[in-house]
Amino acid sequence: MDLSHFLKNSINPPENSPIKLKFELDFPANDMLDKARLLINNALEKYEIKISNLEISWKIIPHKVQFGLKILSHVKNIILVGSGKGGVGKSTISVNLSLALAKQGAQVGILDGDIYGPSIPTMLGISDRPKSLDQKNMEPLIGYGLQTNSIGFLINPDSPAIWRGPMVAKALEQLLYQTNWFGLDYLIIDMPPGTGDIALTLAQKVPVVGAVIVTTPQDISLIDARRCLRMFQKIKIPILGIIENMAMYICTQCNRIEHIFGEKGGQNLANQYNVPWLGSLPLTKTIREQSDIGIPIVESNIESIDASYFLEIARRLAINISVLPHDMTAKIPPIVVKSVI
């Protein structure tokens, strides 16, 4: 709906009487508040509506999770990031999306769900071990303002996790439920690759609001992304969107765009299954280098073109979450059954 049309038909103040307006967005939008204020003021002036005060703010609320599960007490919204296979840049995207949401003012955490190949410690440049204040639960480590935990913090970097599926699933649950997350608006879980027992257990036992699918345009990647998407759909987890990584290479000398791995594969997949399309990311040396040295691109150079892709995708993701059904469990009183004699 056009903003001017909305204001004209929603506000009918007495003649020459100034009014107060208050808008509250339900997604993080620190960098949009001034722009929104300008748009509203321009629309008001067009219809000669006088205001004495205009307040624009945002607030994030918990959203509905799978039936039979309860949201974590200090985590409003959990988001799964899956791919169906490894090597598509899922962890790089998870970290930069988390940072992009945090740059908008949200409180964000990231959980490394890849037990066999944890990479979040390297990408956030953290080598410490989690502390426990009660000898039962772990305190999250902090990297660039993100709360985080990973099996990579608990084992030596060159030590393999030689565990079978049930042990891995149990380890993931412990990392989630035995970490003292605090005041999180979003917790992003970087899922292990594949659609096997580990990913399925995580998706069924963790109270999530939705999932993001990461793919490349390549046909072989899209096959696995499609399987991942169908897995989430079968267990009733909303698809928040598809992200296409390594969608194009932009020559640093001539700015020519090359679609090395194909073109619009992820976007076509989103259209095929009628799920949101979040956007494409380029194949660039800078994004890779910054991840390798532990200073992700959104943190190292937020004004760069590369960072702008993540910021825009994060905004679309947050908006997609904001329109999901709200969590109503806190408002429903408990049912008490008393015996009647």
Residue pairs with C-beta under 8 A, 6 or more apart in sequence:
3 39
3 40
3 43
4 43
4 46
4 47
7 40
7 43
7 44
7 47
7 49
8 47
11 19
11 21
11 49
13 19
13 49
13 50
16 50
17 50
18 50
18 51
18 52
19 49
19 50
19 51
19 52
20 51
20 52
20 53
20 54
20 55
21 40
21 51
21 53
21 54
21 55
22 54
22 55
22 56
22 57
23 36
23 40
23 54
23 55
23 56
23 57
24 56
24 57
24 58
24 59
25 32
25 36
25 56
25 57
25 58
25 59
25 322
26 58
26 59
26 60
26 61
26 322
27 58
27 60
27 315
27 318
27 319
27 321
27 322
28 58
28 60
28 101
28 104
28 105
28 106
28 185
28 318
29 36
29 58
29 104
29 105
29 315
30 103
30 104
30 105
31 103
31 104
32 315
33 56
33 57
33 58
36 56
37 54
37 56
40 54
40 56
41 51
41 54
44 50
44 51
58 105
60 76
60 77
60 106
60 185
60 186
60 322
61 76
61 326
61 327
62 71
62 76
62 77
62 326
62 327
62 330
63 76
63 77
63 209
63 321
63 324
63 325
63 326
63 327
64 209
64 324
64 325
64 326
64 327
64 328
65 71
65 78
65 207
65 208
65 209
65 327
66 204
66 207
66 208
66 235
66 236
66 237
67 236
69 205
69 206
69 207
70 207
70 329
71 78
71 207
71 327
71 329
72 78
72 176
72 177
72 181
72 187
72 207
74 180
74 181
74 182
74 183
74 184
75 109
75 181
75 184
75 187
76 184
76 185
76 186
77 185
77 186
77 187
77 209
77 321
78 186
78 187
78 188
78 189
78 206
78 207
78 208
78 209
79 186
79 187
79 188
79 189
79 208
79 209
79 210
79 211
79 212
79 240
79 317
79 321
80 189
80 191
80 202
80 203
80 206
80 208
80 210
80 211
80 212
80 232
80 237
81 90
81 93
81 94
81 97
81 188
81 189
81 190
81 191
81 211
81 212
81 214
82 90
82 191
82 199
82 211
82 212
82 213
82 214
82 228
82 232
83 90
83 191
83 193
83 213
83 214
83 215
83 224
83 225
83 228
84 193
84 194
84 195
84 213
84 215
84 221
84 223
84 224
84 225
84 226
84 227
84 228
84 229
85 193
85 194
85 221
85 224
85 225
86 117
86 193
86 194
87 193
88 214
88 215
88 216
88 221
88 245
88 246
89 214
89 216
89 245
89 246
89 281
90 190
90 191
90 193
90 214
90 245
91 112
91 114
91 119
91 120
91 123
91 190
92 123
92 245
92 287
92 288
92 291
92 296
93 214
93 243
93 245
93 281
93 310
94 110
94 120
94 188
94 190
95 110
95 120
95 123
95 124
95 190
95 291
95 296
96 287
96 296
96 297
96 298
96 307
96 310
97 188
97 212
97 310
97 313
97 314
97 317
98 108
98 109
98 110
98 146
98 186
98 188
99 108
99 144
99 145
99 146
99 296
99 298
99 299
99 310
100 298
100 307
100 310
100 311
100 313
100 314
100 315
101 108
101 185
101 186
101 314
101 317
101 318
102 108
102 144
102 145
102 146
103 298
103 302
103 311
104 314
104 315
104 318
106 185
106 186
106 318
107 147
107 183
107 184
107 185
107 186
108 145
108 146
108 147
108 184
108 185
108 186
108 187
108 188
109 140
109 146
109 147
109 148
109 181
109 184
109 186
109 187
109 188
110 120
110 124
110 146
110 147
110 148
110 187
110 188
110 189
110 190
111 148
111 149
111 150
111 175
111 176
111 179
111 187
111 188
111 189
111 190
112 118
112 119
112 120
112 121
112 148
112 149
112 150
112 151
112 152
112 175
112 190
113 172
113 175
113 189
113 190
113 191
113 192
113 202
114 190
114 191
114 192
114 193
115 151
115 161
115 163
115 168
115 171
115 172
115 192
115 198
116 160
116 161
116 168
116 192
117 192
118 150
118 151
118 152
119 152
120 148
120 150
120 152
120 190
121 127
121 150
121 152
121 153
122 152
122 291
122 292
122 294
123 291
123 294
123 296
124 143
124 144
124 146
124 148
124 294
124 296
125 143
125 293
125 294
125 295
126 141
126 143
126 148
126 153
126 294
128 141
128 153
129 153
129 154
130 138
130 139
130 140
130 141
130 149
130 153
130 154
130 179
131 138
131 139
132 138
132 139
133 139
136 178
137 178
137 179
137 180
138 149
138 178
138 179
138 180
139 179
139 180
140 147
140 148
140 149
140 179
140 180
140 181
140 182
141 147
141 148
141 149
141 153
142 148
144 296
144 299
147 181
147 182
147 184
149 175
149 179
150 175
151 161
151 171
151 175
155 161
161 168
161 171
163 171
165 196
165 197
165 198
165 201
166 197
168 192
168 198
169 197
169 198
169 201
169 202
172 198
172 201
172 202
173 205
173 206
176 189
176 206
181 187
186 318
186 321
189 202
189 206
189 208
191 199
191 202
191 203
192 198
192 199
192 202
194 224
195 224
195 227
195 228
195 231
199 228
199 231
200 231
200 235
203 211
203 231
203 232
203 235
203 237
204 235
208 237
209 238
209 240
209 321
209 324
210 237
210 238
210 239
210 240
210 320
210 321
210 324
211 232
211 237
211 238
211 239
211 240
212 239
212 240
212 241
212 242
212 243
212 278
212 317
213 225
213 228
213 229
213 232
213 239
213 241
213 242
213 243
213 275
214 225
214 242
214 243
214 245
215 221
215 222
215 224
215 225
215 242
215 243
215 244
215 245
215 265
215 266
215 269
216 222
216 244
216 245
216 246
216 247
216 261
216 262
216 265
216 266
217 244
217 246
217 247
217 259
217 261
217 262
217 263
217 264
217 265
217 266
218 261
218 262
218 265
219 262
219 265
221 261
221 265
222 265
222 266
222 269
225 242
225 266
225 269
226 269
226 273
229 239
229 242
229 269
229 273
229 275
232 238
232 239
233 239
233 273
238 324
239 273
239 275
239 276
240 276
240 278
240 317
240 320
240 321
241 270
241 275
241 276
241 277
241 278
241 316
241 317
241 320
242 266
242 267
242 269
242 270
242 275
242 276
242 277
242 278
243 266
243 278
243 279
243 280
243 281
243 313
244 264
244 265
244 266
244 267
244 279
244 280
244 281
245 280
245 281
245 283
246 260
246 261
246 281
246 282
246 283
247 259
247 261
247 263
247 266
247 280
247 281
247 282
247 283
248 257
248 258
248 259
248 260
248 263
248 280
248 282
248 283
249 257
249 258
249 259
249 260
249 282
249 283
249 284
250 256
250 257
250 258
250 282
250 284
251 257
251 258
260 283
261 283
266 277
266 280
267 277
267 280
270 276
270 277
271 277
276 316
276 320
278 313
278 316
278 317
278 320
279 309
279 312
279 313
279 316
280 309
281 287
281 309
281 310
281 313
282 306
282 309
284 306
286 297
286 301
286 304
286 306
287 297
287 306
290 296
290 297
290 299
290 300
290 301
291 297
297 304
297 306
297 307
297 310
298 307
298 310
298 311
301 307
302 311
